[in-house]
């Protein structure tokens, strides 16, 4: 069904006659060259009872046009909406959630990819357990060339009754892996004040009210941001994510042990320190955060190793040795 679209309003196309099981929310910014893979991976799902909502976050390119074309070509029930101003991923996802009609909402970023059984496996888990408020799955982190960096998590069960506690220091649910009940999400579940960590903030809130489920087999491919983003990311974690975790620690102080609180803060300092690795002029700042992680007891040997191996003198020696080994005889 093609309707009259006004700027900033949604246009439901191929609208279903009855409510669908899942609403897939895809925020997109400057994503015209990326959506083919993301939307294609949704179209290849073995589970078909879903709608797709793409929120173009005021992109300067033709993201909206490309999204409409791809969704129509795949014959997917869909809505495409364009934000009047760029508000960031949290605001875009909130817009998508507000438009959602499904019992469940699943999130996918425009540069990531689902494997074909993703929705089917998660719907089955959530249907079987009414107490499950958040469902994730295994994923692979890959670089821009598609090379494996690491799995999303290791050695976790398929159900966690206190999964919210683990989220304080281990964000084992990535945004493109998450599924939640629409009624649990409400209208604007993501905190738009947070530039990073808005997903973990929501997962903690959802998980504290129920059980977390995990599909153990890999169902998502997550592509990492380029290295040029890392220094800014470290600043955002310090300014946004760290205060957010501190707020949750205060709110749940009666049920969190001292070790858990220390580990949560230590993990963030470790993350900030590692993000600054190799950024010009940031070695001492990196060391200060890694040292705090050591003092807080979060993987101390890992942080100490990082401090030693990234020292300017050690880097210089390593580069000279590498150059000498590569020099023709």
C-alpha positions as a Python dict, from the first residue, in 0.01 Angstrom:
ca = {
    (1, 'X'): (0, 0, 0),
    (2, 'X'): (152, 331, -106),
    (3, 'X'): (32, 634, 88),
    (4, 'X'): (101, 1006, 93),
    (5, 'X'): (413, 1072, 294),
    (6, 'X'): (476, 1396, 474),
    (7, 'X'): (830, 1496, 579),
    (8, 'X'): (931, 1310, 894),
    (9, 'X'): (626, 1082, 896),
    (10, 'X'): (614, 706, 842),
    (11, 'X'): (474, 547, 530),
    (12, 'X'): (351, 191, 592),
    (13, 'X'): (389, -13, 275),
    (14, 'X'): (263, -368, 211),
    (15, 'X'): (88, -328, 547),
    (16, 'X'): (-25, -659, 703),
    (17, 'X'): (-385, -735, 776),
    (18, 'X'): (-305, -838, 1132),
    (19, 'X'): (-30, -780, 1387),
    (20, 'X'): (300, -950, 1317),
    (21, 'X'): (515, -1138, 1565),
    (22, 'X'): (837, -933, 1536),
    (23, 'X'): (921, -573, 1452),
    (24, 'X'): (1274, -530, 1317),
    (25, 'X'): (1410, -180, 1386),
    (26, 'X'): (1704, -56, 1176),
    (27, 'X'): (1845, 294, 1246),
    (28, 'X'): (2039, 421, 945),
    (29, 'X'): (2268, 718, 890),
    (30, 'X'): (2479, 756, 576),
    (31, 'X'): (2393, 391, 514),
    (32, 'X'): (2308, 386, 144),
    (33, 'X'): (2608, 162, 71),
    (34, 'X'): (2547, -68, 370),
    (35, 'X'): (2178, -149, 369),
    (36, 'X'): (2199, -412, 98),
    (37, 'X'): (2373, -657, 334),
    (38, 'X'): (2164, -571, 642),
    (39, 'X'): (1824, -581, 471),
    (40, 'X'): (1926, -884, 266),
    (41, 'X'): (2008, -1071, 586),
    (42, 'X'): (1661, -989, 722),
    (43, 'X'): (1498, -1109, 400),
    (44, 'X'): (1681, -1443, 429),
    (45, 'X'): (1536, -1520, 773),
    (46, 'X'): (1365, -1858, 793),
    (47, 'X'): (1112, -1699, 1029),
    (48, 'X'): (885, -1478, 815),
    (49, 'X'): (630, -1328, 1056),
    (50, 'X'): (787, -983, 1087),
    (51, 'X'): (782, -622, 974),
    (52, 'X'): (1086, -401, 908),
    (53, 'X'): (1108, -40, 1026),
    (54, 'X'): (1397, 164, 887),
    (55, 'X'): (1459, 502, 1051),
    (56, 'X'): (1673, 731, 836),
    (57, 'X'): (1843, 959, 1087),
    (58, 'X'): (1847, 1267, 859),
    (59, 'X'): (2114, 1122, 631),
    (60, 'X'): (2272, 1355, 373),
    (61, 'X'): (2288, 1070, 122),
    (62, 'X'): (2007, 866, -37),
    (63, 'X'): (1968, 623, 254),
    (64, 'X'): (1590, 663, 255),
    (65, 'X'): (1553, 597, -118),
    (66, 'X'): (1781, 292, -105),
    (67, 'X'): (1596, 152, 197),
    (68, 'X'): (1260, 180, 22),
    (69, 'X'): (1393, 17, -293),
    (70, 'X'): (1556, -277, -115),
    (71, 'X'): (1259, -345, 112),
    (72, 'X'): (1022, -340, -186),
    (73, 'X'): (1250, -564, -395),
    (74, 'X'): (1255, -823, -115),
    (75, 'X'): (878, -798, -71),
    (76, 'X'): (903, -722, 300),
    (77, 'X'): (628, -566, 511),
    (78, 'X'): (790, -236, 598),
    (79, 'X'): (780, 124, 713),
    (80, 'X'): (1045, 382, 628),
    (81, 'X'): (1058, 704, 823),
    (82, 'X'): (1302, 995, 805),
    (83, 'X'): (1400, 1199, 1109),
    (84, 'X'): (1376, 1577, 1065),
    (85, 'X'): (1714, 1623, 1237),
    (86, 'X'): (1997, 1385, 1321),
    (87, 'X'): (1942, 1263, 1676),
    (88, 'X'): (2174, 964, 1699),
    (89, 'X'): (2107, 589, 1720),
    (90, 'X'): (1915, 604, 2050),
    (91, 'X'): (1663, 856, 1916),
    (92, 'X'): (1631, 666, 1588),
    (93, 'X'): (1568, 336, 1767),
    (94, 'X'): (1310, 504, 1991),
    (95, 'X'): (1128, 626, 1681),
    (96, 'X'): (1127, 273, 1545),
    (97, 'X'): (1002, 124, 1872),
    (98, 'X'): (718, 379, 1883),
    (99, 'X'): (607, 261, 1537),
    (100, 'X'): (646, -110, 1612),
    (101, 'X'): (341, -337, 1604),
    (102, 'X'): (503, -673, 1679),
    (103, 'X'): (492, -870, 2002),
    (104, 'X'): (872, -867, 2001),
    (105, 'X'): (1119, -602, 1883),
    (106, 'X'): (1458, -694, 1739),
    (107, 'X'): (1732, -444, 1658),
    (108, 'X'): (1977, -446, 1368),
    (109, 'X'): (2235, -181, 1280),
    (110, 'X'): (2279, -90, 916),
    (111, 'X'): (2638, -217, 900),
    (112, 'X'): (2573, -555, 1063),
    (113, 'X'): (2429, -885, 942),
    (114, 'X'): (2199, -1158, 1070),
    (115, 'X'): (2232, -1528, 993),
    (116, 'X'): (1913, -1699, 865),
    (117, 'X'): (1800, -1868, 1191),
    (118, 'X'): (1839, -1563, 1415),
    (119, 'X'): (1474, -1463, 1454),
    (120, 'X'): (1344, -1820, 1461),
    (121, 'X'): (1577, -1923, 1743),
    (122, 'X'): (1506, -1617, 1956),
    (123, 'X'): (1130, -1625, 1910),
    (124, 'X'): (1129, -1989, 2018),
    (125, 'X'): (1324, -1906, 2336),
    (126, 'X'): (1102, -1614, 2431),
    (127, 'X'): (777, -1794, 2349),
    (128, 'X'): (881, -2077, 2580),
    (129, 'X'): (964, -1849, 2875),
    (130, 'X'): (725, -1564, 2968),
    (131, 'X'): (973, -1449, 3236),
    (132, 'X'): (1239, -1376, 2971),
    (133, 'X'): (1263, -999, 2927),
    (134, 'X'): (1576, -992, 2710),
    (135, 'X'): (1713, -1236, 2454),
    (136, 'X'): (2058, -1221, 2297),
    (137, 'X'): (2270, -1454, 2089),
    (138, 'X'): (2628, -1538, 2004),
    (139, 'X'): (2796, -1316, 1746),
    (140, 'X'): (3133, -1267, 1581),
    (141, 'X'): (3316, -934, 1591),
    (142, 'X'): (3489, -887, 1257),
    (143, 'X'): (3708, -612, 1110),
    (144, 'X'): (3628, -412, 797),
    (145, 'X'): (3778, -691, 587),
    (146, 'X'): (3558, -955, 748),
    (147, 'X'): (3839, -1118, 947),
    (148, 'X'): (3735, -1261, 1284),
    (149, 'X'): (3843, -1059, 1587),
    (150, 'X'): (3666, -1253, 1862),
    (151, 'X'): (3327, -1396, 1961),
    (152, 'X'): (3091, -1169, 2152),
    (153, 'X'): (3102, -1379, 2471),
    (154, 'X'): (3240, -1704, 2608),
    (155, 'X'): (3117, -1969, 2852),
    (156, 'X'): (2770, -1835, 2927),
    (157, 'X'): (2456, -2049, 2973),
    (158, 'X'): (2144, -2019, 2760),
    (159, 'X'): (1947, -1872, 3053),
    (160, 'X'): (2062, -1628, 3321),
    (161, 'X'): (1837, -1546, 3616),
    (162, 'X'): (2068, -1267, 3738),
    (163, 'X'): (2194, -1166, 3397),
    (164, 'X'): (2166, -797, 3481),
    (165, 'X'): (2456, -825, 3726),
    (166, 'X'): (2690, -966, 3462),
    (167, 'X'): (2598, -677, 3231),
    (168, 'X'): (2775, -438, 3468),
    (169, 'X'): (3115, -559, 3350),
    (170, 'X'): (3038, -774, 3048),
    (171, 'X'): (2803, -641, 2780),
    (172, 'X'): (2732, -984, 2639),
    (173, 'X'): (2422, -864, 2451),
    (174, 'X'): (2513, -648, 2151),
    (175, 'X'): (2245, -429, 1995),
    (176, 'X'): (2204, -632, 1671),
    (177, 'X'): (2167, -944, 1888),
    (178, 'X'): (1891, -811, 2112),
    (179, 'X'): (1523, -904, 2118),
    (180, 'X'): (1273, -782, 2377),
    (181, 'X'): (898, -772, 2430),
    (182, 'X'): (743, -454, 2293),
    (183, 'X'): (532, -405, 2606),
    (184, 'X'): (847, -420, 2822),
    (185, 'X'): (1019, -158, 2606),
    (186, 'X'): (747, 106, 2622),
    (187, 'X'): (757, 405, 2387),
    (188, 'X'): (1108, 552, 2432),
    (189, 'X'): (1328, 288, 2596),
    (190, 'X'): (1673, 422, 2498),
    (191, 'X'): (1819, 715, 2692),
    (192, 'X'): (1897, 972, 2421),
    (193, 'X'): (2132, 1160, 2657),
    (194, 'X'): (2381, 873, 2622),
    (195, 'X'): (2601, 887, 2313),
    (196, 'X'): (2744, 540, 2390),
    (197, 'X'): (2625, 276, 2635),
    (198, 'X'): (2256, 347, 2577),
    (199, 'X'): (2208, -16, 2481),
    (200, 'X'): (2369, -157, 2797),
    (201, 'X'): (2168, 88, 3007),
    (202, 'X'): (1847, -55, 2860),
    (203, 'X'): (1963, -417, 2885),
    (204, 'X'): (2035, -373, 3259),
    (205, 'X'): (1688, -231, 3315),
    (206, 'X'): (1519, -508, 3117),
    (207, 'X'): (1726, -789, 3269),
    (208, 'X'): (1667, -667, 3625),
    (209, 'X'): (1297, -740, 3574),
    (210, 'X'): (1328, -1093, 3438),
    (211, 'X'): (1546, -1357, 3282),
    (212, 'X'): (1802, -1323, 3001),
    (213, 'X'): (1810, -1587, 2728),
    (214, 'X'): (2098, -1657, 2490),
    (215, 'X'): (2106, -1849, 2164),
    (216, 'X'): (2442, -2021, 2189),
    (217, 'X'): (2517, -2060, 1818),
    (218, 'X'): (2642, -1757, 1623),
    (219, 'X'): (2352, -1567, 1467),
    (220, 'X'): (2504, -1222, 1400),
    (221, 'X'): (2810, -1071, 1234),
    (222, 'X'): (2912, -738, 1390),
    (223, 'X'): (3151, -508, 1206),
    (224, 'X'): (3381, -288, 1413),
    (225, 'X'): (3429, 86, 1386),
    (226, 'X'): (3747, 217, 1223),
    (227, 'X'): (4045, 295, 1443),
    (228, 'X'): (4005, 670, 1399),
    (229, 'X'): (3693, 647, 1616),
    (230, 'X'): (3867, 495, 1916),
    (231, 'X'): (3999, 811, 2090),
    (232, 'X'): (3656, 973, 2067),
    (233, 'X'): (3494, 649, 2184),
    (234, 'X'): (3717, 645, 2493),
    (235, 'X'): (3606, 998, 2578),
    (236, 'X'): (3240, 906, 2536),
    (237, 'X'): (3277, 598, 2758),
    (238, 'X'): (3435, 820, 3025),
    (239, 'X'): (3169, 1090, 2995),
    (240, 'X'): (2857, 878, 2936),
    (241, 'X'): (2897, 507, 3007),
    (242, 'X'): (3095, 536, 3331),
    (243, 'X'): (2841, 773, 3497),
    (244, 'X'): (2557, 550, 3370),
    (245, 'X'): (2708, 241, 3531),
    (246, 'X'): (2770, 436, 3852),
    (247, 'X'): (2402, 536, 3859),
    (248, 'X'): (2297, 172, 3828),
    (249, 'X'): (2542, 72, 4100),
    (250, 'X'): (2382, 324, 4335),
    (251, 'X'): (2031, 209, 4238),
    (252, 'X'): (2118, -158, 4298),
    (253, 'X'): (2363, -103, 4583),
    (254, 'X'): (2166, -328, 4821),
    (255, 'X'): (2207, -629, 4593),
    (256, 'X'): (2556, -578, 4448),
    (257, 'X'): (2868, -699, 4626),
    (258, 'X'): (3172, -475, 4663),
    (259, 'X'): (3363, -706, 4426),
    (260, 'X'): (3096, -669, 4158),
    (261, 'X'): (3098, -290, 4190),
    (262, 'X'): (3478, -274, 4171),
    (263, 'X'): (3485, -509, 3874),
    (264, 'X'): (3227, -304, 3684),
    (265, 'X'): (3419, 22, 3721),
    (266, 'X'): (3752, -151, 3659),
    (267, 'X'): (3625, -297, 3332),
    (268, 'X'): (3533, 48, 3202),
    (269, 'X'): (3874, 190, 3292),
    (270, 'X'): (4032, -105, 3112),
    (271, 'X'): (3816, -39, 2807),
    (272, 'X'): (3908, 330, 2804),
    (273, 'X'): (4278, 255, 2844),
    (274, 'X'): (4280, 1, 2561),
    (275, 'X'): (4082, 233, 2334),
    (276, 'X'): (4360, 489, 2365),
    (277, 'X'): (4627, 237, 2270),
    (278, 'X'): (4835, 381, 1986),
    (279, 'X'): (4656, 717, 1982),
    (280, 'X'): (4930, 986, 1954),
    (281, 'X'): (4993, 1171, 2280),
    (282, 'X'): (4757, 950, 2483),
    (283, 'X'): (4994, 692, 2631),
    (284, 'X'): (5002, 842, 2983),
    (285, 'X'): (4623, 880, 2986),
    (286, 'X'): (4590, 521, 2870),
    (287, 'X'): (4826, 405, 3147),
    (288, 'X'): (4631, 597, 3413),
    (289, 'X'): (4308, 415, 3322),
    (290, 'X'): (4478, 75, 3295),
    (291, 'X'): (4638, 134, 3636),
    (292, 'X'): (4295, 204, 3786),
    (293, 'X'): (4170, -123, 3636),
    (294, 'X'): (4461, -302, 3807),
    (295, 'X'): (4386, -140, 4144),
    (296, 'X'): (4018, -231, 4112),
    (297, 'X'): (4108, -594, 4044),
    (298, 'X'): (3979, -620, 3689),
    (299, 'X'): (4211, -852, 3493),
    (300, 'X'): (4525, -697, 3649),
    (301, 'X'): (4777, -905, 3454),
    (302, 'X'): (4606, -818, 3128),
    (303, 'X'): (4625, -444, 3207),
    (304, 'X'): (4987, -464, 3323),
    (305, 'X'): (5080, -648, 3005),
    (306, 'X'): (4907, -377, 2802),
    (307, 'X'): (5098, -104, 2983),
    (308, 'X'): (5434, -270, 2917),
    (309, 'X'): (5375, -367, 2555),
    (310, 'X'): (5243, -25, 2454),
    (311, 'X'): (5524, 176, 2617),
    (312, 'X'): (5692, 405, 2360),
    (313, 'X'): (6037, 247, 2411),
    (314, 'X'): (5898, -105, 2369),
    (315, 'X'): (5706, 2, 2058),
    (316, 'X'): (6023, 152, 1909),
    (317, 'X'): (6223, -165, 1973),
    (318, 'X'): (5948, -383, 1825),
    (319, 'X'): (5926, -167, 1512),
    (320, 'X'): (6303, -178, 1460),
    (321, 'X'): (6316, -554, 1505),
    (322, 'X'): (6027, -599, 1263),
    (323, 'X'): (6192, -372, 1006),
    (324, 'X'): (6520, -560, 1035),
    (325, 'X'): (6350, -898, 992),
    (326, 'X'): (6168, -775, 684),
    (327, 'X'): (6483, -621, 530),
    (328, 'X'): (6610, -824, 230),
    (329, 'X'): (6929, -1016, 295),
}
